[in-house]
């Protein structure tokens, strides 16, 4: 995996899903993220960060609940949402930063 700070520096929006493998709502969000990847194609990047593996990143961004979704562009946090969300709502959130 590329370094996280390099990934979020992209000129394209980067949607990051902070998740935990053991939490059922996160498993459901994985399906939503896969569908969104097919819809968005290469207009934006979609990454998933396991908070149990990358706990330093989760701590830095104060991830207190999973799933937490953050959209970055050029390293800046543009949008943040905690909890499950629909594919359409995510698509709308990303498209505003294209």
Secondary structure, 3 states (H helix, E strand, C coil): CCCHHHHCCCCCCEEEEEECCCCHHHHHHHHHHHHHHHHHCCCCEEEEEECCCCHHHHHHCCCCCCCEEEEEECCEEEEEEECCCCHHHHHHHHHCCC
